[in-house]
Structure formats: structure tokens, C-alpha cells
Amino acid sequence: MRIAFAGTGAFGVPALRRLAETYGVLLVITQPDRPAGRGLRMTPPPAKEAARELGIPIVQPRSINARAVLDKLRSLAIEFLVVASFGQFLREPVLTLPKYGCVNIHASLLPRYRGAAPVAWAIIRGEEETGVTTFILDEGMDTGPLLLQRAIPIGPDETAGELEARLAQVGADLIVTTLAGMARGELVPTPQPEGGTLAPKLHKEDGRIRWEREARRIHDLVRGTNPWPGAHTTLRDKLIRVHRTRVVSEESADLPPGAILPRRDRLLVATGKGSVEILELQPAGCRAISGPEFVHGYCRAPDGRFS
């Protein structure tokens, strides 16, 4: 098979490695290096680092639809362009250049959760199952015809980062099977059913905890926004990032939402319905600490009410 790979984020790296090992990859297309970290050092994307390690040629265009990229793919006589966590829209004639089309690996069971953050939104919305879909890209937002799907359960305390890592491995298996089936003519794309839902890019404000919501929804928000953008709240007008929680009770407490329940060794917080325990949090200017550390006076004793 003559395969090129377009990817940027960590989600696509296991698939890139598996494709290189199984079939060989002729070219990796990834986004340009970006400034990252406190020092804003130029940092290569994960797909580029993996391609270097595998010895695969790399191009980093500002747009995959540029003529130079098109000419490069045409010169390689590409049969498949596999796309995973790339971050750019593909347009004609790139979409129709490969013999078998552009095959995307998407971290949801399409048509549910089309868009940039399917893993996070599946958790935030309390889903108990998600999966991976391979499909043929068109010019819509994850609207192309389906190839294969594989479902997996979502753990009740699993974070978006943990779930995405598991889905990446599923995607690596699924793309190898998908390409083999297409090459043999045994796998025919089928139109997506009606009823799609969107999973737009997350912003920092999406991580704000609203304590008037029920405990289960708050817990899902915390794990769905971990690691990005992170859940947050305030205490005495100071920002506090909340990394991990668990639902303690789904029955209403006698305290207002956000109030800290009086416990010696646990950080329990009342919600609109039920209560949650904060297992790990990070006060502004401090390292990440456990709930008991916070209770025992690290970065001020917890009294009052989160807001």
C-alpha cells in the first residue's frame, strides 16, 4: 500500500506507528511547530516527533491544500491518505487525489460527537460508551460515509486524557483493518445516519464549575475537562483548579451549593443535588495537592464556600 499520513496531536501517533510497521508510510504531513510552555519555545507536534523516530519524511505546510503538498502527494502516487487529529480542513482536490480516498480516524461513534473535542464532550455529557470510527472525509464536519466502528465503555471516573489514550490504541487497530478491507474491495463506505451531535472546541470558560448543578454532572465536567482546559472554581476570590473528584452522594445536602462540608480528612463540597469529594486540586500559586492536604491547611485552611 502507498500511504501518506496527516496528523498533529498525540491521538494519531499509535496509528502512525502501526501503519509504518504494517504497511509502511511514505510521508507525514503535520502542522508547523508552535510555541509552548512558559518559555514559549518552538515545539514540534507529537506526530512530527514520531515520524522522525520512524525515519519517515515530513512536511509541515501552513495548509495541506497548498499546491506544493498536492504535487508531493501526486508524485508519490498515494493510494490512501490517513488523517488523525490533524487540525486542518481538507479540500478538493486533496480529498479525491488518493485512489481510495482520505480515511479519517475519529474518536467517537459517528454521527455522535462530530467536531474537535469528541472525547471531552462524551464524558461531560455523561455518556457510558464511546468508540472510534473510520470514515471517508468529505468537505463537511465529520460527515463523510462510514467504514468501520468499534465501541468501548467509558469508566465512571475516567478522564478525557485517559480515555483518549485508550481510544488511540483502538484507532491504531481499526485503521489497519480498515485499509486492508478497502484494498481487498470488501469494505464499502455507507452514508451516516441522521441525528448527529456536535463536539466543538473547548475553551477555558467551559471548565468553570457551577456548584448549583447536580453532583454527577460536576464530576463529569471535572473528568471531561482533564487535562484541557481543566475544571476550576474560586475560594475567597482565588482561582483553584480541580483535577479529580468523585461523587459521594446524590442526595441533597443541607448546605448551599459550593459549601464545604465539615470533615476532618476529606474535602467534601455540597452541590445543587448531592455532594462531591475533591481528590486533587491546585490552588493558585501552589502545586497540585490532595483533598486531605488542603483540609489540613496547605495554602490556607478550607472554610467558606466555593463559587
C-alpha positions in Angstrom: 0.0 0.0 0.0 1.1 3.5 -0.7 0.1 5.5 2.3 0.6 9.1 3.5 -0.4 10.2 7.0 -1.8 13.6 8.1 -1.8 14.2 11.8 -0.6 16.5 14.5 -1.8 15.5 18.0 -0.9 12.6 20.2 -4.2 10.7 19.4 -2.9 9.8 15.9 0.6 8.6 17.0 -0.3 5.0 17.7 -2.0 4.7 14.3 1.1 6.2 12.6 3.3 3.7 14.3 1.1 0.8 13.5 0.7 1.8 9.8 4.5 2.3 9.5 5.1 -1.2 11.0 2.4 -3.0 9.0 2.3 -1.3 5.6 4.9 1.5 5.5 4.2 5.2 5.4 5.7 7.3 2.6 5.1 10.8 4.0 3.8 12.5 7.2 2.1 15.8 6.9 1.8 17.7 10.1 1.3 21.3 11.3 4.1 23.7 11.9 6.0 23.8 15.2 4.3 26.0 17.8 5.5 28.0 20.8 4.6 26.1 24.0 5.3 26.2 27.7 6.3 29.1 30.0 9.3 29.9 27.8 7.2 29.7 24.6 9.8 27.5 23.0 9.1 26.3 19.5 7.8 22.7 20.0 7.3 20.1 17.4 3.9 18.3 17.3 3.8 14.7 18.6 3.2 13.4 15.0 6.4 15.0 13.9 8.4 13.5 16.7 7.1 10.1 16.0 7.8 10.5 12.2 11.4 11.5 13.0 11.9 8.4 15.1 10.4 6.2 12.4 12.5 7.8 9.7 9.6 9.0 7.6 9.8 12.2 5.5 7.9 15.1 7.0 6.3 18.2 5.5 4.8 21.0 7.7 2.7 23.2 5.4 0.5 26.1 6.7 -2.2 24.4 4.6 -2.5 20.9 3.4 -4.4 22.2 0.5 -1.4 24.1 -0.9 -0.3 23.2 -4.4 3.1 22.0 -3.2 1.5 19.4 -1.0 -0.8 18.3 -3.7 2.1 17.9 -6.1 4.1 15.9 -3.5 1.2 13.5 -2.9 0.7 13.1 -6.6 4.4 12.4 -7.2 4.2 9.6 -4.6 1.1 8.0 -6.3 -0.7 7.9 -2.9 -3.4 5.3 -2.6 -4.5 6.3 1.0 -4.2 9.5 3.0 -4.9 8.6 6.6 -5.9 11.5 8.8 -6.0 11.6 12.6 -6.1 14.6 14.9 -4.7 16.8 12.2 -6.4 20.2 12.8 -7.0 21.4 9.3 -9.9 21.0 6.8 -9.0 19.1 3.7 -10.5 20.5 0.4 -10.7 19.4 -3.2 -8.6 18.3 -4.9 -6.7 16.7 -2.0 -9.8 14.8 -0.9 -10.1 13.0 -4.2 -6.4 12.6 -5.0 -5.7 9.2 -3.3 -7.0 6.1 -5.1 -9.1 5.1 -2.1 -9.8 8.5 -0.6 -8.8 10.2 2.6 -9.6 8.0 5.6 -10.1 9.7 8.9 -9.8 8.1 12.4 -12.3 9.8 14.7 -12.7 9.3 18.5 -16.5 8.9 18.7 -19.2 6.7 17.3 -20.3 8.9 14.4 -22.7 10.6 13.8 -22.5 11.4 17.5 -19.9 14.0 18.6 -18.7 15.5 15.3 -16.0 18.1 15.8 -12.8 19.0 17.6 -13.4 17.6 21.1 -15.5 14.3 20.9 -13.8 12.6 23.9 -14.3 15.5 26.3 -17.9 16.1 25.4 -18.8 12.5 25.6 -17.6 12.5 29.2 -19.1 15.9 30.1 -22.5 14.8 28.8 -22.4 11.6 30.9 -22.1 9.0 28.1 -21.3 5.5 29.3 -20.0 4.3 25.9 -18.0 5.8 23.0 -15.6 4.4 20.4 -13.7 5.0 17.2 -14.9 5.5 13.7 -13.1 5.3 10.4 -14.7 7.1 7.6 -14.1 8.8 4.2 -13.5 12.5 4.6 -15.6 15.0 2.6 -15.8 18.8 3.0 -18.2 18.6 5.9 -17.5 18.5 9.6 -17.0 14.7 10.1 -20.0 14.0 7.8 -18.4 11.5 5.3 -19.5 7.9 4.7 -18.7 5.4 7.4 -16.2 2.5 7.1 -15.8 0.7 10.5 -16.7 1.4 14.1 -15.6 -0.1 17.4 -17.3 0.7 20.7 -15.7 0.8 24.2 -17.2 1.6 27.6 -16.3 4.8 29.5 -15.1 4.2 33.0 -17.1 6.1 35.7 -14.0 8.0 36.9 -12.0 8.0 33.6 -10.7 11.4 32.5 -10.6 12.7 28.9 -6.9 12.2 28.8 -7.1 8.6 29.9 -10.0 7.8 27.6 -8.3 9.4 24.6 -5.2 7.3 25.2 -7.3 4.1 25.1 -9.1 5.2 22.0 -5.9 6.0 20.3 -4.9 2.3 20.6 -8.3 1.2 19.3 -7.9 3.6 16.4 -4.5 2.0 15.6 -6.1 -1.4 15.3 -9.1 -0.2 13.4 -7.2 1.7 10.7 -5.1 -1.3 9.8 -8.2 -3.4 9.4 -10.0 -0.6 7.5 -7.3 -0.2 4.9 -6.9 -4.0 4.4 -10.7 -4.3 3.8 -10.8 -1.4 1.4 -7.8 -2.6 -0.6 -9.5 -6.1 -1.0 -12.7 -4.4 -2.0 -14.5 -6.0 0.9 -15.3 -2.7 2.8 -17.9 -0.4 1.2 -18.5 3.1 2.7 -22.0 3.7 3.9 -23.8 7.1 4.5 -24.0 8.3 8.0 -27.4 8.1 9.7 -29.3 11.1 10.7 -29.1 12.6 14.2 -25.6 13.9 14.6 -24.4 15.9 17.6 -21.6 18.4 17.8 -18.5 18.4 20.0 -17.0 21.9 19.5 -13.5 23.0 20.6 -13.3 23.6 24.4 -12.5 27.0 25.9 -11.3 27.8 29.4 -14.7 29.0 30.5 -16.1 25.6 29.7 -14.2 24.3 32.7 -15.9 26.6 35.2 -17.7 24.5 37.9 -21.2 25.6 38.6 -21.9 24.2 42.0 -25.7 24.6 41.6 -25.6 21.6 39.2 -26.0 18.1 40.5 -23.0 16.1 41.8 -22.9 13.7 38.9 -22.7 16.5 36.3 -20.0 18.3 38.2 -17.9 15.1 38.4 -18.4 14.5 34.7 -17.3 18.1 33.9 -14.1 17.7 36.0 -13.0 14.5 34.3 -14.2 15.6 30.8 -12.0 18.8 31.0 -8.9 16.9 32.3 -6.3 17.7 31.0 -7.7 20.6 28.9 -9.0 23.2 29.7 -9.2 22.0 33.3 -12.1 22.5 35.7 -11.8 25.5 38.0 -13.6 27.3 40.8 -12.8 30.1 43.3 -12.4 30.4 47.1 -12.1 33.8 48.6 -11.7 35.2 45.0 -8.7 32.9 44.5 -8.6 30.6 41.5 -8.5 26.9 42.3 -8.1 24.2 39.6 -9.9 20.9 40.3 -8.2 17.9 38.8 -10.1 14.9 40.3 -13.3 14.3 42.1 -15.8 11.5 42.9 -19.5 11.5 43.7 -20.1 10.9 47.4 -23.9 11.3 47.5 -26.6 12.1 45.0 -29.0 13.1 47.8 -29.4 16.8 48.5 -27.3 18.2 51.3 -28.5 20.7 53.9 -25.9 23.3 52.8 -25.9 25.7 49.9 -24.1 24.7 46.6 -20.4 25.2 46.9 -20.3 25.0 50.7 -17.5 22.9 52.2 -18.9 20.1 54.4 -17.2 19.9 57.8 -15.0 16.8 57.6 -11.6 16.3 59.2 -9.8 14.3 56.5 -11.9 14.8 53.3 -12.7 17.7 51.2 -16.4 17.4 50.5 -18.5 20.0 48.7 -22.2 20.4 48.5 -23.8 20.8 45.1 -27.3 21.5 43.8 -28.1 17.9 44.3 -25.7 15.6 46.2 -22.1 16.2 47.1 -18.7 15.5 45.6 -15.3 14.9 47.2 -12.4 16.8 45.7 -9.5 14.3 45.5 -6.9 16.5 43.8 -6.8 20.3 43.3 -4.3 23.1 42.7 -4.7 26.4 44.5 -3.2 29.4 42.6 0.5 29.6 43.2 0.7 26.1 44.7 1.5 22.7 43.4 -1.3 20.1 42.9 -2.3 18.6 46.2 -4.7 16.1 47.6 -8.0 17.0 49.3 -6.7 16.0 52.7 -3.6 18.2 52.3 -5.9 21.1 51.5 -8.1 20.4 54.5 -5.1 20.3 56.8 -4.1 23.8 55.9 -2.0 23.7 52.8 -2.4 27.2 51.1 -4.9 28.2 53.7 -7.5 26.1 55.5 -10.7 25.4 53.6 -13.6 27.3 55.0 -16.3 29.2 53.4 -17.8 28.3 50.1 -16.5 27.7 46.6 -18.1 29.8 43.9 
